[in-house]
Amino acid sequence: MSMSTRFPALLTLGILLSACSQTAAPRAAAHAFTTTVPVAATDSVATVEASHGGHVVAWHPEAGFAVLGLSSPSGSTDTVSTQTLASEPNVGALEAGGATSAWNAPGLAASGRAYFWGGGRAYFWGGGRAYFWGGGAGVVGGVAENAALWQRTRLAAAWALAPRLGEGVTVAVIDTGLDQTHEAFQNSLAPAADRHDFVDGDASPQEEGTLDDPLYGHGTNVAGIILQVAPHARILPLRALRPDGSGDTTAVVQAIDWAVAHGAQVINLSLGSVQKTGVLKKMIEYATDQGVYVIASSGNTGDRRITYPARYSAGGGTLGSLSVSVGSVDASDHKSAFSTYGKELMLTAPGELVYGPVPGNLLSAWSGTSMAAPMAAGALALALGQPLKVRAGDLPRTLVSTAAELNTLNPEYRDQLGGRLDIGAFIQAAVQP
């Protein structure tokens, strides 16, 4: 059988961050505007919607807030107005929504579409179950093409110290969905009842689209990288992005809310926007307040504009202590040309030509900070599967403090890249022998 496969060589990603979240039955509806409002234990969804207008999309009276999605700031569709909300104490700013176009990263055609990567391989997985490990034997990570990356990050040493390989740890992947039929994920996914699609509003976060869509297969690849690092972890796929890479705050906020409610210990956000949104920040703060770790990719524009939500990792409180921003370096620890950087960047990981599963039971390579972030998420899963010798709240800082120094190789980016992920050193420092 012959096949011609088209996958991105260099990742491009854009999302619309506007607003919404989930109630008992999450709606797949983007809203033009969004805001947070204070709520008390005595309030109800109905009374808050009647008071402010709009639709409640995240409801957390125990934490003192709700997220409202609005169709109009003037009340032509919803009864709320910008002036009314802004005049109320503790009410967040009204934020505009709308789809944003995908970024044009280096290596992509001017249209932002993916092109053939001439040096790549796309092939069927071998017969039988496609374990990412071979009973402790064979190539670490299970994908021979990534052997150099795992050697660089000392994954073999980490596995020797973390033999549970992430067992019992759930990592939520909020992304374009996942090819749930791929052999790489057999017995590695959260129960079907816990999965959700916040784009179409159904219970199946299956990758959708075709090879003409620039981000078709993105979520599948990201999840596969996590499993290459932590093979016994469980992936909770939540679809919040379309195959062209666009999305909106409605879906992303709902997905974060859902991940926390359905037992995720780690959330991977290989997505970003240059648009700052307080609603998304509030939802990530809520997640970290519940003890959930959040990993976010820094962006692919190659400049200092670290994207949101990665930029929020530099904040205070649990948001700053339990979230990590991740950029990309090449196989020799030089900054990837596409990777954003800055003093706020906490960590980097290899993000160029990382092989992993893609839809159709295939394997292919992608590049981008989106590929670096799941390596850090997988490292956290490895640690969480073991008895710890550091406080759980100190794991992200241990991940950062054990990273390899990059200033010598990257003098022009001194103190603007963080360190390069060293999974072996992290596990040695974090888990009990």
MOBEL-V768810 format. One record per run of one state. SS is the DSSP state (2 for helix, 1 for strand, 0 for the rest). FROM is the first residue (numbers start at 1). TO is the last residue. If there is no record, write none. Layout:
BEGIN
ss=SS from=FROM to=TO
ss=SS from=FROM to=TO
END
This chain:
BEGIN
ss=0 from=1 to=32
ss=1 from=33 to=38
ss=0 from=39 to=44
ss=2 from=45 to=52
ss=0 from=53 to=54
ss=1 from=55 to=60
ss=2 from=61 to=63
ss=0 from=64 to=64
ss=1 from=65 to=70
ss=0 from=71 to=81
ss=2 from=82 to=87
ss=0 from=88 to=94
ss=1 from=95 to=96
ss=0 from=97 to=122
ss=1 from=123 to=124
ss=0 from=125 to=133
ss=1 from=134 to=134
ss=0 from=135 to=136
ss=1 from=137 to=137
ss=0 from=138 to=143
ss=2 from=144 to=152
ss=0 from=153 to=154
ss=2 from=155 to=161
ss=0 from=162 to=169
ss=1 from=170 to=175
ss=0 from=176 to=177
ss=1 from=178 to=178
ss=0 from=179 to=182
ss=2 from=183 to=185
ss=0 from=186 to=188
ss=1 from=189 to=189
ss=0 from=190 to=191
ss=2 from=192 to=194
ss=0 from=195 to=195
ss=1 from=196 to=197
ss=0 from=198 to=201
ss=1 from=202 to=202
ss=0 from=203 to=205
ss=1 from=206 to=206
ss=0 from=207 to=217
ss=2 from=218 to=229
ss=0 from=230 to=233
ss=1 from=234 to=239
ss=0 from=240 to=240
ss=1 from=241 to=241
ss=0 from=242 to=246
ss=1 from=247 to=247
ss=0 from=248 to=248
ss=2 from=249 to=261
ss=0 from=262 to=265
ss=1 from=266 to=269
ss=0 from=270 to=272
ss=1 from=273 to=273
ss=0 from=274 to=277
ss=2 from=278 to=289
ss=0 from=290 to=292
ss=1 from=293 to=297
ss=0 from=298 to=307
ss=1 from=308 to=308
ss=0 from=309 to=309
ss=2 from=310 to=314
ss=0 from=315 to=316
ss=2 from=317 to=321
ss=0 from=322 to=322
ss=1 from=323 to=329
ss=0 from=330 to=334
ss=1 from=335 to=335
ss=0 from=336 to=346
ss=1 from=347 to=350
ss=0 from=351 to=353
ss=1 from=354 to=358
ss=0 from=359 to=361
ss=1 from=362 to=366
ss=0 from=367 to=368
ss=2 from=369 to=384
ss=0 from=385 to=387
ss=1 from=388 to=388
ss=0 from=389 to=391
ss=2 from=392 to=401
ss=0 from=402 to=403
ss=1 from=404 to=404
ss=0 from=405 to=410
ss=2 from=411 to=413
ss=0 from=414 to=418
ss=1 from=419 to=420
ss=0 from=421 to=422
ss=2 from=423 to=430
ss=1 from=431 to=431
ss=0 from=432 to=433
END
